């Protein structure tokens, strides 16, 4: 991999993701889904690799579309317009809408007015033709033309008179047509029925056709461009291939990869060049709509609702790294669609981004939570499962005891708030560092869970053995650290007892084979975020709920620390936490705020904001740029969202109607005609317009006004552009 996190021209990787060729001695044979290498999975063809029950295979083309020749579907996708749009709008084939909603006349009023205008025009012409209005309207023709032109010759006479009549009729039609809005009737009701299916646009010029790779030709890579164009026409290229090769080309243009090596690899391998380390070119199946040209995934449709800005109505709603870079929190009760309609589409999109060399994703959730098949991931860590091929590094892959202590303290006691004795994470960090440092100096590794538990308990045997080893090795500084730890034992406020109680939750028989530090397992470390990895971590939610929360906090702490410490931040790193209950801490909120500048983000879901400590609810919503409230929210949760989304100035109209009573026969006739046209009784209306400040979405509306399968979502991208709360149909 190049220094920007992309693959080199040969598709190799600087530090490949751990992928053992055979399971460790004595373990069970690798099974599909345990993170083992796969045969046939990820080839992108229907039926490649096992499918998950209930997940349909990805169709080769749009449902109901006519069969396309080889390569035509890909070329159609590649050449589709993607105009610049507001944050969150699905850009693929998007047609921008005006900012303000145009005034639309009601159908009944429009058609009635058009018909009455026609009748008025007909009546006017009839009165003129039959002479009821006199002959003044023919005077221009008689005054300005000679009598010989008007009365000599039957053909000329008829031509002049009927031509003049036609001009008068056209003038009347134009006048009444403008009054009756005939043009709007034609545009709304007639033209759509006469419109023929649009013919496919002609292919763009070669210098503007992305399928011809003009950027490669301009740089002198003619042979590589020809090979890629041929593969695209032959149907051998996928959207993932295009995104992956485009990413590698940007690395070449930035000077981080040689042009000759890139060209040789493309000429040799074509669309399969610059391969992901796993060898996969696509996912076995897709459950959502993706556009890899813009790195977007469509999660729903913005509802045509007056509360939504007009430019967003009836448009696709999509998320991508530009929005996830500000992090996202989704709150909704069970069954509201958090996992199936938000988490899994995002995880799938990030997995595709990893195959394209643009992202690294870590998905954390309970086992069997529906986070996609194991074939979609490079590494699957099944904590507590005996068949798991991968372990989880308890210390995040660091060799710094202070850093390891800070991350571990955040995982163990970060959820405790003051005035709890261990609420001060600094003291807990110091306590752990006073043990991890001396142990590392003696054993050249960090302690395992049972060893760390014994040290925190203050047992004389382990502490005495450690002291003796330090004295023999001459580590005077580490002896002073150990002395400081022993002096605190048993004192009021000593965090060691609480840390020992928390680490005991991981010292269970179900986890005996995990968190190994002796090198007998294959641990996964979040230090791998420099590479385009796809990782899924299954937590043992059943029977080990407290341990699962500790592990979730551990992964969150390791992710935020590793993502911010990356030397190469060209890869977008994202952590997806399905059910983040008990993981939000003061330190995690501060670290999430700093992820935006590190090209990283966190997606977390909650059943209710009650799973977050009250002092942290507003800071959490403030630290995340994208906030989603799903249907079924409680009024108390809705109040927190309403406060964060704030208020806006709106125009309030107070209308007072007073019915007009006609007293004369003519007045009654006019009122009856007006009632036919408008459908309402004649009234005198008084309108008072005021500017008032109202909540964008009130707590009551969020709790009771969001239909099932819908959500209210506000967005902020990494550039600071903001989209107000939008009512979105997650089923569309």
FENKA-V148586 format. One record per run of one state. SS is the DSSP state (H for helix, E for strand, - for the rest). FROM is the first residue (numbers start at 1). LEN is the number of residues. If there is no record, write none. Layout:
BEGIN
<<SS:FROM:LEN> <SS:FROM:LEN>>
END
This chain:
BEGIN
<<-:1:71> <H:72:8> <-:80:9> <E:89:1> <-:90:17> <H:107:23> <-:130:6> <H:136:9> <-:145:2> <H:147:5> <-:152:2> <H:154:27> <-:181:1> <H:182:13> <-:195:15> <H:210:3> <-:213:1> <H:214:5> <-:219:3> <H:222:12> <-:234:5> <H:239:15> <-:254:5> <H:259:14> <-:273:16> <E:289:3> <-:292:4> <E:296:7> <-:303:7> <H:310:3> <-:313:3> <E:316:5> <H:321:4> <-:325:3> <E:328:4> <-:332:6> <H:338:18> <-:356:3> <E:359:8> <-:367:7> <H:374:3> <-:377:2> <E:379:4> <-:383:8> <E:391:2> <-:393:8> <H:401:13> <-:414:11> <H:425:19> <-:444:5> <H:449:9> <-:458:2> <H:460:14> <-:474:2> <H:476:13> <-:489:7> <H:496:8> <-:504:5> <H:509:3> <-:512:11> <E:523:2> <-:525:1> <H:526:5> <-:531:3> <E:534:6> <-:540:5> <H:545:20> <-:565:7> <E:572:6> <-:578:8> <H:586:8> <-:594:2> <H:596:3> <-:599:1> <E:600:7> <-:607:2> <H:609:3> <-:612:2> <H:614:10> <-:624:2> <E:626:5> <-:631:4> <H:635:11> <-:646:1> <E:647:13> <-:660:5> <H:665:14> <-:679:4> <E:683:13> <-:696:3> <H:699:6> <-:705:5> <E:710:7> <-:717:5> <E:722:8> <-:730:3>>
END
